[in-house]
């Protein structure tokens, strides 16, 4: 999966350990090039935020596929106040993330505290 390769490439220059779990069997799913790009940019935004702000030693990315594509990105960093970041001028990346996923009829769930952050992207599937 392209996202796994990008995650490996991004985190190899850091002290953060990156791992990714992908289902062994992936059903036949169609995403347009626009949708693929938005999913990739959303995950990349999460990875960049972790590298830039989280002070994390571990990051995991897990995908599940049923009626929706679920991508869960979890770190053990310092966390942040979600509402404060989204409502401030410095939360541009999170707002872009929500905008991209919402345009795919999906949703973003962010949970963060001093023990880390979990971001879940849920994107409905177009099955063939």
Rosetta blueprint (number, residue, H / E / L):
1 X L
2 X H
3 X H
4 X H
5 X H
6 X H
7 X H
8 X H
9 X H
10 X H
11 X H
12 X L
13 X L
14 X L
15 X L
16 X L
17 X E
18 X E
19 X E
20 X E
21 X E
22 X L
23 X L
24 X L
25 X L
26 X L
27 X L
28 X L
29 X E
30 X L
31 X L
32 X L
33 X H
34 X H
35 X H
36 X H
37 X H
38 X H
39 X H
40 X H
41 X H
42 X H
43 X H
44 X H
45 X H
46 X H
47 X H
48 X H
49 X H
50 X H
51 X H
52 X H
53 X H
54 X H
55 X L
56 X L
57 X L
58 X E
59 X E
60 X E
61 X E
62 X E
63 X E
64 X E
65 X E
66 X L
67 X L
68 X E
69 X E
70 X E
71 X E
72 X E
73 X E
74 X E
75 X E
76 X L
77 X L
78 X L
79 X L
80 X L
81 X L
82 X H
83 X H
84 X H
85 X H
86 X H
87 X L
88 X L
89 X L
90 X L
91 X L
92 X H
93 X H
94 X H
95 X H
96 X H
97 X H
98 X H
99 X H
100 X H
101 X H
102 X H
103 X H
104 X L
105 X L
106 X L
107 X E
108 X E
109 X E
110 X E
111 X E
112 X E
113 X E
114 X L
115 X L
116 X E
117 X E
118 X E
119 X E
120 X E
121 X E
122 X E
123 X E
124 X E
125 X L
126 X L
127 X E
128 X L
